Amino acid sequence: MKPRLNPVCKKGERNLYCLYYGDCLDHAVNHRWRHWNCSECSYKFTQEVVNAVRTVDDSNIFYELPPSFSAEVWHTFD
């Protein structure tokens, strides 16, 4: 059975330790939400142990972004 996730499109607190945090984050990104929270989710108080932390040996990480994204980011710094 698939869990019933319920992220909300507004500023607020998120439960970073929820087992389904990544799924809600994907949902928010796919819907292009600037803010989201866990206020109406039945898993908002769930605490799961996070076993994997991604690390990178290279301190000079380069990410290639689409031009539309980088233009939007630079606009916020003007």
N, C-alpha and C positions, 0 to 999 in steps of 0.2 A: 504494500500500500504506500502510495506517495504521500509525503507529509504535506500538510496544509500550511503553506508559508503565506505570510501576510505583511510584506514590507509596505510602509506608508511613505508617500512622496511629500515629505516635509522635514524640516530640521528637527533633530532630537537625538536621543541616545540609541546606540546600537550595541548589541551583545556580540562582541568580537569572539567570544568563546563558544558560541552556538555552533553545533555541528552543521547547521544549514546556512551559516553566514555567507559562504561562497555562493550558494545558489541565489540568495537574496541580492547579493552584490551584483551577480550576473544579470538578474532581473532589472535592477536599477540602471545598470549600464545600458542594457538593451533598450530601455525606455527613455534613455538620455536624461535621467533625473539628476539634478544638481545636488539634491539633498534627499536623504531617506532615513527612516528610523524603524525600530522594532516595537513601537508602542502598542500595536494591535495584534501582535503575533503571539500565539500560544507558547512559543519556544523562547520568549524574551528573557526568561530567567534560567534557561538551560545552561549548564556549565560543563563543557566537554574538555578533556585534556588534549592539548595541541601537541602532537608528537613530532611533527616535521617543521623545521624552520629552514627556509631556503636561504642559502648563502652563495656568494659569488667571490671567487678569489681575486678577480680583477677590480681594482679601485676606479678604473676609468671606463665605466659602463656607458655604452652609447645605445640609445633607443631611436629608431627611425619612426617619426610621426608623420601622419598625413598633413599636407599643407594647411588644410582647413582647421585642424586642431591647433597647430602651432600659432596660426594667426589669431585664433580666439584667445589663447593663453597670453600672447604678447599684448593683446588689446586690454586685458585686465590689469596689466602693469603700467599702462600709459597714464 
